[in-house]
Amino acid sequence: MRDESEIREQYEFLTEELADEDMSHEGVKAMFTYYKRALGWVLEEEHM
């Protein structure tokens, strides 16, 4: 299991990638959005 700092680092990386202008392909954007959402849920559940 990854520790919180690794998960948070990955989450921040994906957030930055989604904001990049080069990430305009809708399929790639959707994939990253779903992955980012899943990471957010993991972080949220661990802090409930």
HELIX and SHEET records of a PDB file:
HELIX    1   1 GLU A    4  ALA A   19  1                                  16    
HELIX    2   2 GLU A   26  GLU A   46  1                                  21    
END                                                                             
